[in-house]
Amino acid sequence: MDFEQMRVEDHPILGPAEAKKMIQIVVDGKSINAVEGEPIAASLLASGIGICRRTPKNNDPRGVFCAAGQCTDCMMMVDGIPNVRTCITPAKQGMKIKTQIGLGRWDRKDG
């Protein structure tokens, strides 16, 4: 399946999508395409990535559930910050995103 086709380019009611700037974000060390400003979760899904985090006890996969920022299923580490809800966080050029286990941990920076 070509996941890039998951983006709605011509909506039957809203009409054609406005042209947006394509950017690159890094997910678990792999560079993927994203539309600048779209939710990180949308970029992940368009690239075929459905798992955002895993539960600490059973390592069960979790992904987008509510897509409204109300639950915690889409939380990931974003630029070293744990527990970022990717369904409501806009994608920005060069973001570094990691699959999170449980509550995640802050990345420590020397300095």
N, C-alpha and C positions, 0 to 999 in steps of 0.2 A: 504494500500500500504506500502511496506517495503522500506522506503526512503534510507536505507543503500545501497540498490541495485542501487541507482542512480550514484554511483561512477563507473567510467569505469575501470574495472580491466583487460580487454583484448581487446585492440583496434584493429580493423581489419587492420589498416595500421601501427600504432606505436608499436603494439605487446603488451605483458603483461606489466602491470604497475609495476614499481619498488616498492619493499616492503618499507613501510614508518612506522614511529613510531606513534602509536595511543596515543593521549593525552586527557585530560579533560579540557573543558572550561565551564564557568558558564554564562548562558544567562537568564536574568531576574530571577535569583535565582535558576535556574535549571541546573544541571550538564549534559553536553552532550559530546559525543565522537567527536573528530576531528582528522584529520591527521595533524601532525606537519608540518607547513609551507604552508599548503593549504590556499587559501583565506578564511577568516572567513565566508563570504557569502556561500561558498561551504559547509562548515560544517553545517551551519544553514539549508540549503536546504536538505542536506542528513539526517538531523534530523527532517524534516517536518516543519521547521520554515520558513515561507515565508514573514513575515512582519518585516521590519527593523525599520521603523519609521512611524509616523502618522503626517498628516498635522495639523498645529495649528488651522486653521479656522474651518474646517469641520471634523477633526479627521479621514480623509481618510487614508487607509493603503497604504504604499509604500514598495516596495521590490526591488530586483535586476532588473535593466532595461537594462543598457548598458553593464554591467560587464567589463568595461574597465577604470573605474575611471573618466569618463568624466561628468557624471550627479551626482545628489545628492540623488537619491532615496534610496540607500543602506546605508546611513549614520546612525551610531549608536554611543552610548556612549561606549567607550572602555577604561577600566581602569581609569575611571574618566574624560576622554577627550572627549568632544562632537565633532560631525561632522566628525567622522572617516569613510572613505569610505571602507566598509567591503569587497568589491569585489577585492580590491588590497592589503589589509592588511593581512599578514600571521598570522595564528593561532599559539599561543604559550601557553604552559602549564599554566593553572591557570588564564588565562585572565578572567576578569569580564566585561560582555557586557550587556548593557541595551537598550531596545527599546527606541527610542528617539521621543519626541514630538516637532515638528517644528525644531528650530535651536539648541535645547538642552541647557543645562547650565553646567558650570564647577562644578564638585564636590569640595566643600570646605573642606580642611583638617585642623584640629586643630593642632597647633604646632608651 
